[in-house]
Amino acid sequence: MAVPLTIFVALIAGIISIAMALYFRYLVLKEDPGNEKMIEVAGYIESGATTYLKVQYKILGIFVACLAIALLFLPSPFETSDTYTRAVSGALNWEQVIAYTTGAVGSMFAGWLGMYVGVKANTRAAQGCTKGTKEGFNIAFFGGAVMGLAVVGVALIGLSIWYMIIPDPSIVLGFSFGASSVALFMKCGGGIYTKTADVGADLVGKAEYDLPEDDPRNPATIADNVGDNVGDIAGMGSDLFDSYVASIIAAMMLAASLAMIVDVTLTTESRFIYVVFPVVLCGVGLIASLIGIYIIKLKGSDEPGKALNSGTYLSTLIFAGLAALFTLIMTIGLTSSEIIMLWRNWGAAVIGLFSGIIIGFTSDYFTRDDKKPTRSIAEAAKEGHAVVILSGFSYGLMSVVPAALGVIVAMAVAFLLGGVFGVAMAAVGMLAIVGTIVSNDAYGPIVDNARAIAEQGDLGDEVIRTADRLDSAGNTAKAITKGFAIGAANLTVLALMFSFTTEANNIQAGTIQAMDLLKINVLIGAFIGVVVPALFSALLILAVQRNAAKMVDEIRRQFESNPKILKGEEAADFNKCIDIATKGSLKELVFPSIISIAIPLTVGILFGVAALGAFLAGAILSGFVFAIMMSNAGGAWDNAKKWIEDGNLGGKGTDVHKASITGDTVGDPFKDTAGPSINTLLVVMSLTASIFLGLLMMFNAGAGLIIF
């Protein structure tokens, strides 16, 4: 049977997305970049970001090549089925290797394009602020939209073409694995880089010398601005690209593997419909995102925070309506029971999307400076450094509860509607408007850089206040998108875990029919899974600590050896700080990236496939807690400090302000390095389990080397 023509919806939407990304790139680049000083500062930022990506991509190229060779000789246990042909055991996996490579290259391209426009948009957004809030917002938002549209466009084009060529989700899984392995490098490396610079700049510039934010005398200022781009644009873009592709693949594999979806037996014809259904809905989600972006532009943007939130709401409603229309089209030719089930899975996707928004705005509540948690943390700063840490940490833990309830409700309702396939569709729905989500997220670092350039370009207090207003909206948008990304990643990895267990049971009945915690190998797997996110987070935070210490020493050295820097008579040596952040981050990211693949393989080989399933469950549950807690605590500490800097509780230079800086310094690697990186860790480990399932089944038929 031919692949359903509805998959062309996703392909066409992906092509339109790339075309619009290039058009927005043109709109941004034609704007005025500002005065000579602004162009000089922007040039430093662009040069630093470009150098970092070049070095990182060289390392990534070696990593991707080595893993591609391993995948080529990977044994596959799959045989020909009635709906598609899988790689036969003993054959070289050329198709999956090529899919893996294209996924990796696609993720790298999306990250590069978004960051390229981001470093061009910052100085133009700063210059736009000289004309008004609306002009500055439009430039920054269109700059962010390039990243959002590039992520979705590359993903949909890659997935659609691969499925048209080889209608086999297990081969297309390689595309997702390529995207995920690159995303882990991008997110970890970018997170370490940006916080190395940020923490170093704050500890010396603010705490020791009372320098303002983004003061050009601070040698780490440019490195901090570079970090915003490589961490929050390229890194977060790759992270959501990874989750987006993985959610689609998980749903496709479940539809292909399950004999039934709830009480509906799948025929050969209907199975194809269910397999392409996630791709089609994501294509529809992209169309909804494009309409939402256009409406934001049409409505104007004198209130940037309201405009960003309106875009998310509108995209959500448009998606629900368009998805219903295309679901109706896809029901043609199905039986009545199949039609009902398709509509139920449309409902699961919509539930997932609305739950994602709820989770995102929960993060907003716990991090906004006009809400109780952040105000309480700021008040705690009056009692000293230790108390502000205790307060922020406690509110971070508390924020896990409503977010968990959102995931639980989405998972429960989706399961009632469509079983495990319904849970996978909830993950797809949660990420359907990822074009809007990534656009909002990438807007944040662009306006953050724009604020810095406005100050360093001597544009005056009024323009800086305008840029601050845009930056404030960006901070809120980033908090929402991080919460959204964490919720979506967790639903995605749950779907991947269901897919993994289903595939294992299809290969050998009963392999993981029940992950019984009373069996010692399963319990060991679960324990190891619980520990891994903690270990991973510790490695990343320690990496920031070590590199930040080097950055602090360098800043102090420059101030002490050349007093003219602090007087503003001579420029600081920005390149030395950029070099420290670049080399340190790339060195430190290697080990955390390796363990994401090595540990699940070790668990599967030693303790068996059932233990590996329990390992994934443990990692998902503890990873969710760590990710939410660290992201929200870090965001709240950051905004508490900014609220004090706005003149509250005594303002800048007071002991209260210094205590809040300590909280922000602790929170920086929490919210921008370890917390968001856990999302990618979970996806990579889940995909590793599925990709290497054939290898694991060779060890005592999946029971592992150590049998209790």
N, C-alpha and C positions, 0 to 999 in steps of 0.2 A: 504493500500500500504506500502511496506517495505521502510525503510529509504534508500536513495540513497547510493550506495557503495562508491561514491566519498568522503564521509565523513571520510572514513578510511585513506585518504591522510593526514588529519589533525592529526588523532590519531597516525599514524606511524611517522609523522614528530615530534610530541610531544615526543614520546618515544626515537627517535633518539636524540632529543635535550637534554633530561635528561642524556642519555648515554654519549653524548659529553661533557656535563657540568662536569660529574664525571671524564671523561678522562682528561679534562683540569685541574681539581682539582689535579689529580695525577701528571700531568706535573709540576704544580706550587710547590706542596709540596716536590717534590724530589730535588728541587734546594737548594743551599747552603744558610742557613739563616744568615750567616755572623759571626762577632766576638761576644765575650761574652757580650760586652756593647750593641750591636745592639739587641741581643736576649733578653736582660733584658728590653730594652725600648719597644720592640715589645710585650713582655710579659705584661707590664703595659697596653699597648693599648688594647690587646686582653682581658685581665681581665676586664678592665673597660667596654668595649663594650659588653662582655658576661653578666656581672652583670646587665647592663642596660636592655638588651633584656629579661633576665629572669624575672625581676621585671615588665617590660612592658607587657610581655606575660601573667603573672598572672592576671594583671588588665584586659587585653584583654579577657582572658578566662571567667571572671565574666561578662563582657559586652556582649560577644557573647552568653553566656548561657541565660542571661536575655532576649536578643532580640529574641533568638530562641524560647523561651517560648511564647513570644508575637506573633510571626509569626505562631506558632502552632494553636492558637485559632483565627487567623485573618480571618474575613469573606471574602469569595470570591464570586463575582457576576457572575463568568463565568460558562457557561453551555457547554455541549458537542457540538462540531462543526463537520463539514464534513471532516476535515483534521486531527484533533487530539482531545484528551480528556483533558479537564482542570478540576481542582478541582471543585467539585460541592458545592454550597453554603451550609453551615451547617456542612460540613465534616472537620475533623482535617487535617491541611495542612502538613502531615508528609513528603511528597516528597519535598516540598519547604524548610522545616526546615532542612532536610538532605542536600539539595543542598546548602543552606545558610552556613551550618556548614563546608561543604567540601570547599566552596569558601574561607571562613575565614582561615581554616587550610592551604589551598594551598598557600594563600598569605603570611602567617606567615612562611611557610616552604621555599618559594622562598627567602624571605628577610633574613632568618637565614642562608641559604646555601651560598648566595652571600656574606654576611658579614663575615661569617666564613672563606671563602677563601680570602676575602679582607684583613683581619687582619693577615693572614698567608703570603700573597703575598708581603706586604709592605717591610718587612726586606729583603726578597729574591730579590725584584726589586732593592733595594738599593745596595745589594751585586752584583747584575748583572751589575750595573753601573760602578763597578770597572773594568769590562771587556770591557765595551763600551756601546754606546747608544742603539745599536740593541739588545744586551742581556737584558738590563734593560727594554726596551720597550716590548719585547716578554713576559717576566714574568708578567709585569703589565697588558698587554693587555689580556693575557690568564686568569689572575685573574679576570678581569672585564667581560670577556666572560662567566665565570661561572654564574654570576648574570644574564646576558642577556639571556642565554640559559635556565636557571632555570625558569625565569619569563614566557617565551613563552612556554616552555615544560609543566609546570604545568597547564597553562591556556588551552592549546589545548587538553591535555589529559582529564582534567576535563569537558570541554565543550562537547567534542566528546562523552565521555562515558555517560554523562547525557542525551544527545539528543538521543543516541542509546537506552537507557533504557526507557526514556519517551520523545517521540518526540513532546514536548510541550515547546515552548520558554518561556511561562509565568512561568513554573516551573524552567527552567534553569536560569531565571531572578534572582532567589534566590542565585545561585552561584555567580553571578555578585555583588549582594548586600553584600554578605559575604566578597568578595574581597575588595569592596569599604569601608566598615565600618572599616576593619582592616587597610587599606591604610591610612585613615584619621588619625588614632592614630599614625601610624608609621611616617607619613610625618610631622604632627604637633609636636609630641614629639621629633623626631630626629632633626627637624629644631630649636626648642627651645634649645635643648641640645647643638648643635654645635655652635650656635651663642652666647649662654651664655658664653661658654669658650673662643670663639674667641674674642668677644668684650672685655671681662675682661682682657684677655692676652694682647691685643693691648693697651687698655687705660692705663694700669700700666706699662707693660713691655716696650712697644715702646715709648709711649708719655711721660712717667715720668722718666724712667731709661735708655732710648736709647739702650735697649737690641735688638739684632738681631732677625729675624724671627726664631722660633723654638729653641730659646736658652734654654738649659736644666736647667738653673738657674730659669727660669720662672715657678712658681708652676702650672700654668694653661696650660702649653704646652701639657702634656699628655692628659688632658681633651679635648683640642682642637683637637688633633689627633683622639681621640675616637669619637668625634662629627662628624668628616669627614666620619667615617664608619656608624654610626647609622643614620646620616642625609642624606648623599649623596649616600650611597650604599643601605642600607636597606630601607630608606625612599623613595628615588627616584625610586627604583626598585618596591616597593609596589604601588607607584603612577602610574607608567606606566603599571603595571600588571592590576590595576584597570581600567584605560582608555581603555586598550587593550580588556579586557573582555567585558566592557560596550559597546564598539563600535560594537563588534560582536553581542551581544545580541540585541542591538537596531535595527540593520539591520534584524536580524532573526524575531523579533517581528513584524516589519513593513511588511515583506514579508508574515507572517502568518495572519496578520490582514487586509491588504488592499485587496479589491475586485479586484482592477486593479492596474497595474504598468504603469503609463502614459496611453497609449491607448490599452494595452494588458490585456484582461480578464484572470485571473488566474484560471486554472482548478486544480482539486485535485492533479494531477500528477505534473504539472508545479510548483505548489506552493511549493512542497517539494524541488524541484531543487533550487528555489530562496531562500528558508529558509536555506539550507546548503551551498549555494554559498559563503557567507562571511567566514564561517569556513574553507572551502576548500582553498580560496584565502590566508587566514592567514597561513595555512599549507604550501602553496607554498612560502609565504613570509619567513617562517622559513628556508626552503630549500635554498632560495636565500641568507639569512643571513649567513648560514653555509658555502656556497660557497665563499661568500665575505670574511669571516674570514680566510678561507684557502688560498685565493689569497693574502691577506695581509701578511700572514706568508711566502708564496712562494716568494713574491716580495722582502721581506726584509724590514727593518724598520729603516734605518739610518736617515731618515727624519720622525720623529713621527707624526707631524701634517699632513703632506702630506699623510702618510699611513692611518691615521684615516679617512680623507676625501675621499681618494680613496676607502676605504671599503664601505662608505656610497653610493658613486656614483655607484660602481659596483653592490652592492646589489640592488639598485634601478633598474638598467637596466636589471639585471638577473630576478628580480621579474616580470617586465613588460613582458618579453619573456615567462617565465614559466607560468605565469597567463594566457597568451593568449593560450598556449597549453592546459591547463586544462579547460579553458572556451570552447575550441573547443570540447573537450571530453564530456563536460556536455551538449552540444547542441544536442547530439544524441537522437533522438526520439521526439524532440520538433517541434512545428509548425514553419513556416517561421517567423511569427511575434514574437514568443517567442524567437527564435534564435537571431533576430535583437536586441531585448530588452536585452538579456543576454550580448551581445557584448557591448551594450551601457553602461551597468553597469560595465563591465570590464573597459571601458574608464573612467567612473566616479572614479573608484578605482585608476587608474593610475594618473588621474588628482589630486586626493587627495594627493597621495604620493609626486608628484613633487611639489605641493603647500607647503607641509610640509617642504620639503628641502629648498624651497625659504624662508619660514618664519624663519627656523633655521639659514640660512646664513644672513638674515637681522639682527637677534640678534648678529651674529658674527661681522657684520660691526659696530654696535653701541657699542660693548664692546672690540674690539681688540685694543691693545695699539699702533698699527701702522696705525690706521684710525683716521680721523678728529675728531669725537665726543670725544673719550678718550683723544686725544692730547689736545683738547680745554679745557676739564675739568682739565687736568694737568696744563695748562697755567693759568686757572682761580685760581688755588691754590696760585699763586703769589700775588693775591689780598686779600687773607685771607680766613678764615674758612667759613664765610657766603656765599661768592661768589662761592666757590667750590660746596657748597650744591645747590645753585640756578642753577648753570650750569648743574650739574648731573641730577637734577630733571627735568630740561627743556628737556634735550636730552632723558631722559626716556619717557617723554610724547610724544616727537616727534617720537620715535621709534614705537609707537602704530600705526601710520598711514600706513606704508608699510606692517606691519603684518596684519592689518585689511583688506587691499586691497587683500592680499593673501587669506585670509579666504573668502572674498566676491567673488573673482573670482572662487575659488574652489566650493563654494556653488552654485553660479549662473550656472556655466557650468554643474555641477553634477545634478542640478535640471532640466535643459533643457534635459539632457540625460536620466534621470531615475526618475524624480519627487522626492518626499521625500525619496523614497528608494534609489535614486541616491545619495542624500546628505549623507545618512547613509553609502553607499558604499564608498564615498569619505573619510569618517572617518575611515573606515576599511582599505582602501588603505594607508592612512596616517600613520597608525600604523602597516602595514603589515611587515615591516622590523624592528620592535621594538627590535628584538634580537640584531641587529647591534647597534641601538641607545642606548640601555641600556648598552651594552658592552663598548661603547665609554664613556658613562657617568660614569660608575663604575671605568673605568681606571683612571679618574681624581683624586678621593680621594686616590687611591692606590699610585699614583706617588707623591701626596702631602705628604702623610705619609712617602714615601720612601725618599723624600728630607729631612724631619725632622730627620729621623733615620740616614741618611748619615752624618748630622751635629752632632747629639748627639753621633754617633758611632765613631767620629774622623776619618772619611775616607779621609779627605783632600779636598782642594779647587777644584781640578780637578774633583773629583767624585761628589762633590756638584754642580758644574757647569753642569755636565752631567745630574744630577737629576733635576736641574732647567730647563734644556731644555725639559725634559719629562714633567715636571710640567706645563710649559708654553703651551705645546700642550694640556695638560689636561684641562687647564682653557678655552682654545678656544673650545674644545670639549664639555665641560659642558655648555658653553653659547649657543652653537648650539642646544644641546639636550633639554635644558630648553625651548628655543623658539619653537622647534619642539613639545615638550610635551604640551605646552600651546595651540598651534594651533590645535593639535589633540584633546585635551580635549574639546575645544570649539565646534568643529564639532561633536564630540561624544555626547555632551549634547544637541546640536540642534537636532540630530537624536533621542535622548531619549525623547525630548520634543514632536517631531512629533509622536513618538510611544505612548506617554502618551495620547495625544489628540485623536489619532486614536482609542485607546482602549476605552477611555471614550465615544466617539461617537458610537462605536460598542455596548456598553452596553446600552446606552440610546441615541437614535438619537437626535442630536441637542445640546448635553450637552456643547460642546465647539466648535460648528461649526465656530463661529467667536468670537475672543477675542476683543470685542468692547471696546476701551478705554473710550468711552462716558458713559459706564455703571460704576457706582461708585464702585461696588465691584471689577470689573476687574482693574480699575485704582488704587485702594488701593493695590491689589495684586502686580501690577507692581512696585509701589513705594516701598513696603516692599522688593521686590526682588532686587531693585537697591541698597538699603541700606545694605543688609546682607553682601556682600563681604567687604564693608567698615568696618562694625562692626567686622567681623571675622579677618580682617587684623589688626585692632587696638588691639584686644585682644591678638593676637600672638606677636605683637611688644612690647606691654606693658609687656607681660610675659618675653620676652628677657631682657627688661630694668630692671625689678625687680630682676631677677636672676643674671644679669650681675653686678648689684650693690653689691649683696652679694659676687660675685666672686672677684670684685675689693677690697672690704674690707678684704677678706681673703688673697689675694696676698700681699696687703700692710702690713697686720698683720705679715705675715711670714717674709717679708723683714725687718721690723722694730724690730721684736722680736729676729731675728737671722741673724745678719749681715754676718755671714759666708756663707749664701746661695749666696749672691751676689758676694762674693769672690771666689765662686766655691769650697769652702773647705768642705761644707756639702750639701747633697741633699735636695731639697725642698720636702714638703709633698704633693705629687701628689694626693694621695687618698682623701684628704680633698676636693680638688677642684672637683674631679670626683664625689664625694658624693653630693656636692652642685648642680652640673649640673644635676645629675640623679634625685634627689628628686624634684628639682624645675621644671624640664621639665614634669615629670609624673604628678605632681600636677596641673600644668597649662594647660595641654592639655585636661582635662576632660570637662570643660565647653564649649570650642569651638566645641568639638566633639558632645556634647549633642545637641547644638543648630542646628547643621546641619540636625538633624532628627526632632527636636521639632518644629522649626519654619515653615517648609513646612506643617507639619501636622496641626499646629494651623491655618495657612492661609486657608487650605482646609476645615477644620471643621467649622471655623467661616464664611468665605466668599464664599466658594464653590469651585468646581472643576475648573470652568472657571477662577476664580481669581488665583488659584494655577498655572494654565497654564501661566497666565500673570506674576506671581511671578517668574517662571522659566525663562521666556524671559528676565525680568528685571535683574535677577541675572547673566544670561549668558552675557549680554551686558556690564554691569558695571564690572563684574568679569574679562572679557577679558582685559579691559582697565587697571584695577589695576594690574593684573598679569604681563602683558607685561611691563608696566611702571616700576614696582618695580624690576622685574628680570633684565631688561636691565640697569636701572639706577644703581642698585647695582653692576652689573658686570663691568660697566664703571668706577665707583668710585674705585673699587678694582684694576683694571688694570692701572688706572691713577697713583695710589699710587705705584704700582710695577714698572711702567716706571720711575718714579722719583727715586725709590730705585736703579734702574740700573745705576744711575749716572747722570741722566738728570736734568736740572734746579737746579743744586746744590747738588742733591743727598740726602743721609740720614742725619738726624740731623738738617737740615735747617728748617726755618719757613715754607717754601713751603711744605716740607715733612710732617711737623706736621699738616698743613691744609689738606693735602691729606689723612692723617690718620683719621681725623674727617669725611671726606667724606666716606672712607671705613667703618668706624664704623657705620655710619648711613645706609650705603648700605648693610651691612652684614645681618641684619634681613629682609631687603627688598628682597634680591635675594635668600636667603637660607631658610627663614622661611615663611613669609607671601605670597610672590609671587607664588612660586610653590605649596603651600598648597591650594590655591584657586582652582586649577584644580580639586583636589580631593573633595573639598567642593561642587563644581557644580555637579559632578557626583553623589555623595552621595545624594544630595537633589533631583536630577532628578529620581534616582532609588527609593528613598523613596516615591515620588509621585506615581510611577507605582506600587510598592509593596503594598502600603496601599490604592490603589484606591477603592478596595471593601469596606473598612471601611468608606471612605469618601462619597461613594454613599449612605450610610445609613442615612446621615443627609439631610433630605428634598430632597431625590433623587439627591444628588450632588449639590444642590443649597446653602448649608451651613446653619448655625444657624441664621446668621444675613442677612435678606432679605430686600433689599432697594426697 
